[in-house]
């Protein structure tokens, strides 16, 4: 089991804290509705929190996410596919998944962070270009 690094601990939120983040409740017990994560007012409130915690967030991302080359090497060592084209998945679908994937789960993920920052389309295009280059190299 991987050990949690200090950066991750510094921004880890308990259940009570998650319910205090604007738009990040799992379910409203009275109405049964899910979170309103795309509400602009709540997005603006989250942006204020992101701005205050940005260094912790950035540090955690850098510390917790392995480098692309590491992931590819690991998958290759397992004879596993490492590019969507290797399993017949169109790059367009990957790009679309990055842009709308935040809607799949009712939790705050890196994809929601990209949306909050207005960067999901920029990153989806960059990843698409990178995948197209990876596909050409075979």
Residue frames relative to the residue before (quaternion, step in Angstrom):
aa qw qx qy qz dx dy dz
X 1.0000 0.0000 0.0000 0.0000 0.00 0.00 0.00
X 0.4272 -0.7192 0.4747 0.2736 3.62 -0.71 0.98
X 0.4154 -0.6841 0.5368 0.2670 3.51 -1.11 0.72
X 0.4436 -0.6743 0.5200 0.2794 3.53 -1.09 0.71
X 0.3605 -0.7337 0.5386 0.2041 3.53 -0.92 0.91
X 0.7055 -0.4804 0.3230 0.4089 3.52 -1.27 0.45
X 0.6356 0.5477 -0.3360 0.4280 3.62 0.94 -0.85
X 0.6629 0.4930 -0.3073 0.4723 3.57 0.94 -0.87
X 0.6444 0.5251 -0.3262 0.4500 3.57 0.98 -0.82
X 0.6633 0.5423 -0.3230 0.4021 3.57 0.96 -0.79
X 0.7809 0.2807 -0.1957 0.5225 3.61 1.11 -0.39
X 0.4023 0.7035 -0.4914 0.3192 3.59 1.25 0.11
X 0.1888 -0.7979 0.5676 0.0745 3.56 -0.89 0.93
X 0.4071 -0.6822 0.5516 0.2541 3.53 -1.07 0.78
X 0.7163 -0.4412 0.3147 0.4396 3.56 -1.29 0.24
X 0.6458 0.5213 -0.3331 0.4474 3.58 0.94 -0.84
X 0.6631 0.5088 -0.3035 0.4575 3.59 0.97 -0.90
X 0.6328 0.5400 -0.3385 0.4397 3.59 0.96 -0.82
X 0.6660 0.5042 -0.3048 0.4576 3.56 1.01 -0.79
X 0.6433 0.5143 -0.3224 0.4665 3.60 1.22 -0.35
X 0.5597 0.5880 -0.4063 0.4194 3.62 1.16 -0.40
X 0.5391 -0.6531 0.4224 0.3232 3.58 -0.87 0.92
X 0.8559 0.1123 -0.1008 0.4945 3.55 -0.75 1.06
X 0.6365 0.5704 -0.3205 0.4084 3.61 1.20 0.12
X 0.3610 0.7051 -0.5243 0.3125 3.58 1.10 0.56
X 0.4985 -0.6417 0.4824 0.3271 3.54 -1.05 0.67
X 0.7811 -0.1418 0.1353 0.5929 3.59 0.71 -1.05
X 0.3754 -0.6735 0.5845 0.2526 3.50 -1.12 0.71
X 0.4100 -0.7539 0.4486 0.2497 3.61 -0.45 1.15
X 0.6660 0.5077 -0.3193 0.4435 3.61 1.07 -0.62
X 0.7920 0.3119 -0.1647 0.4984 3.59 0.87 -0.91
X 0.3845 -0.7310 0.4822 0.2920 3.59 1.18 -0.50
X 0.5226 0.6423 -0.4183 0.3732 3.58 1.25 0.10
X 0.5201 -0.6405 0.4769 0.3031 3.53 -1.25 0.51
X 0.7181 -0.4387 0.3098 0.4425 3.52 -1.31 -0.02
X 0.3752 -0.7087 0.5574 0.2150 3.53 -1.23 0.55
X 0.0251 0.8763 -0.4805 0.0242 3.56 0.77 1.06
X 0.6953 0.4531 -0.2918 0.4754 3.61 1.14 -0.31
X 0.4016 0.6990 -0.4783 0.3483 3.57 1.28 0.18
X 0.4727 -0.7179 0.4361 0.2665 3.59 -0.64 1.14
X 0.6372 0.5266 -0.3388 0.4492 3.60 0.94 -0.80
X 0.6834 0.4649 -0.2837 0.4862 3.57 0.94 -0.88
X 0.5909 0.5507 -0.3592 0.4675 3.57 1.11 -0.66
X 0.6618 0.5050 -0.3073 0.4610 3.59 0.91 -0.87
X 0.6282 0.5154 -0.3313 0.4796 3.59 1.06 -0.70
X 0.6469 0.5036 -0.3205 0.4746 3.60 0.99 -0.82
X 0.6179 0.5508 -0.3487 0.4397 3.60 1.02 -0.76
X 0.6208 0.5275 -0.3473 0.4644 3.59 1.04 -0.65
X 0.6495 0.4971 -0.3061 0.4872 3.57 1.01 -0.82
X 0.6363 0.5296 -0.3242 0.4578 3.58 0.95 -0.90
X 0.6502 0.5219 -0.3218 0.4486 3.57 0.91 -0.89
X 0.6705 0.4953 -0.2984 0.4648 3.60 0.92 -0.87
X 0.7841 0.3428 -0.1559 0.4933 3.59 0.98 -0.85
X 0.3068 0.8185 -0.4624 0.1487 3.59 1.30 0.02
X 0.6637 0.5069 -0.3298 0.4401 3.62 0.82 -0.87
X 0.6457 0.5014 -0.3157 0.4816 3.60 1.01 -0.78
X 0.6487 0.5189 -0.3155 0.4588 3.58 0.95 -0.88
X 0.6702 0.4991 -0.2944 0.4637 3.57 0.85 -1.01
X 0.6511 0.5196 -0.3120 0.4568 3.58 0.91 -0.91
X 0.6630 0.5075 -0.3073 0.4566 3.58 0.91 -0.90
X 0.6380 0.5173 -0.3291 0.4659 3.59 0.95 -0.83
X 0.6804 0.4923 -0.2881 0.4601 3.58 0.87 -0.94
X 0.7091 0.4674 -0.2581 0.4606 3.58 0.99 -0.83
X 0.7649 0.4272 -0.2026 0.4376 3.58 0.93 -0.88
X 0.7136 0.4255 -0.2669 0.4884 3.59 1.06 -0.64
X 0.3889 -0.7213 0.5140 0.2535 3.59 -0.73 0.98
X 0.5913 -0.5654 0.4392 0.3711 3.55 -1.23 0.50
X 0.6424 -0.5424 0.3847 0.3809 3.55 -1.15 0.66
X 0.6554 0.5255 -0.3117 0.4439 3.57 0.91 -0.93
X 0.6316 0.5278 -0.3295 0.4626 3.58 1.05 -0.74
X 0.6606 0.5062 -0.3081 0.4608 3.56 0.94 -0.87
X 0.6556 0.5051 -0.3137 0.4655 3.57 0.91 -0.90
X 0.6576 0.5103 -0.3140 0.4567 3.59 0.89 -0.91
X 0.6438 0.5172 -0.3218 0.4631 3.58 0.95 -0.83
X 0.6822 0.4806 -0.2921 0.4673 3.59 0.83 -0.96
X 0.6381 0.5160 -0.3279 0.4680 3.60 1.00 -0.78
X 0.6446 0.5274 -0.3260 0.4474 3.60 0.98 -0.80
X 0.6999 0.4290 -0.2481 0.5143 3.57 1.22 -0.47
X 0.3932 -0.7163 0.4603 0.3470 3.56 1.37 -0.02
X 0.4193 0.6938 -0.4660 0.3546 3.56 1.09 0.76
X 0.5607 -0.5902 0.4416 0.3773 3.60 -1.10 0.51
X 0.1416 -0.7983 0.5822 0.0608 3.55 -1.06 0.78
X 0.7126 0.3357 -0.2264 0.5729 3.55 1.31 -0.03
X 0.5729 -0.6222 0.3991 0.3541 3.62 -0.87 0.85
X 0.6193 0.5638 -0.3535 0.4166 3.61 1.02 -0.72
X 0.6095 0.5778 -0.3489 0.4158 3.60 1.16 -0.53
X 0.7404 0.3058 -0.2202 0.5566 3.58 1.24 -0.22
X 0.6072 -0.6139 0.3295 0.3820 3.55 1.25 0.44
X 0.4665 0.6689 -0.4511 0.3627 3.58 1.20 0.38
X 0.3988 -0.7318 0.4970 0.2419 3.61 -0.61 1.07
X 0.5610 -0.6157 0.4384 0.3376 3.57 -1.01 0.80
X 0.5896 0.5788 -0.3678 0.4267 3.59 1.07 -0.67
X 0.6484 0.5178 -0.3141 0.4612 3.57 1.04 -0.79
X 0.6179 0.5284 -0.3385 0.4736 3.58 1.06 -0.74
X 0.6503 0.5129 -0.3131 0.4647 3.57 0.90 -0.94
X 0.6671 0.4898 -0.3035 0.4722 3.59 0.87 -0.89
X 0.6296 0.5507 -0.3271 0.4397 3.57 1.03 -0.79
X 0.6361 0.5130 -0.3248 0.4762 3.57 1.04 -0.74
X 0.6994 0.4903 -0.2707 0.4442 3.56 0.96 -0.87
X 0.8061 0.2454 -0.1307 0.5225 3.61 0.99 -0.68
X 0.4232 0.7538 -0.4305 0.2594 3.61 1.25 -0.12
X 0.5636 0.6150 -0.3832 0.3966 3.58 1.16 -0.50
X 0.6327 0.5579 -0.3275 0.4256 3.58 1.19 -0.45
X 0.5464 0.6606 -0.3874 0.3391 3.59 1.20 -0.43
X 0.8030 0.1790 -0.0758 0.5634 3.57 0.90 -0.91
X 0.4135 -0.7023 0.5305 0.2329 3.50 -1.14 0.71
X 0.5566 0.5463 -0.4299 0.4549 3.54 0.67 1.20
X 0.5382 -0.6226 0.4662 0.3246 3.53 -1.27 0.38
X 0.0193 0.8042 -0.5900 0.0694 3.56 -0.59 1.20
X 0.7228 -0.3961 0.3279 0.4617 3.53 -1.34 -0.04
X 0.6287 0.5341 -0.3415 0.4503 3.61 1.04 -0.68
X 0.6351 0.4994 -0.3297 0.4883 3.60 1.06 -0.69
X 0.6155 0.5413 -0.3431 0.4587 3.59 1.03 -0.76
X 0.6427 0.5121 -0.3244 0.4684 3.59 0.94 -0.85
X 0.6503 0.5053 -0.3197 0.4686 3.60 0.97 -0.81
X 0.6432 0.5269 -0.3250 0.4506 3.56 0.91 -0.93
X 0.7202 0.4299 -0.2381 0.4896 3.59 1.02 -0.80
X 0.4638 -0.6924 0.4361 0.3395 3.59 1.29 -0.11
X 0.5543 0.6520 -0.3535 0.3776 3.58 1.20 0.49
X 0.4190 0.7389 -0.4672 0.2454 3.62 1.21 -0.09
X 0.6742 0.4833 -0.3095 0.4648 3.61 0.92 -0.79
X 0.6250 0.5394 -0.3319 0.4564 3.58 0.98 -0.82
X 0.7098 0.4475 -0.2626 0.4763 3.57 0.82 -0.99
X 0.6283 0.5274 -0.3569 0.4470 3.61 0.97 -0.70
X 0.6499 0.4986 -0.3162 0.4785 3.61 1.04 -0.71
X 0.6459 0.5126 -0.3232 0.4643 3.59 0.98 -0.78
X 0.6642 0.4895 -0.2990 0.4794 3.57 0.96 -0.86
X 0.6123 0.5384 -0.3466 0.4638 3.58 1.03 -0.74
X 0.6647 0.4948 -0.3054 0.4692 3.61 0.87 -0.93
X 0.6469 0.5126 -0.3175 0.4668 3.58 0.98 -0.83
X 0.6633 0.5028 -0.3026 0.4643 3.60 0.96 -0.85
X 0.6296 0.5260 -0.3353 0.4631 3.57 1.02 -0.75
X 0.6490 0.4952 -0.3082 0.4885 3.58 1.03 -0.78
X 0.6349 0.5234 -0.3205 0.4694 3.59 0.97 -0.81
X 0.6453 0.5282 -0.3096 0.4570 3.56 0.99 -0.87
X 0.6420 0.5279 -0.3187 0.4556 3.61 1.00 -0.83
X 0.6730 0.4962 -0.2923 0.4641 3.58 1.03 -0.82
X 0.3925 -0.7415 0.4604 0.2901 3.55 1.26 -0.41
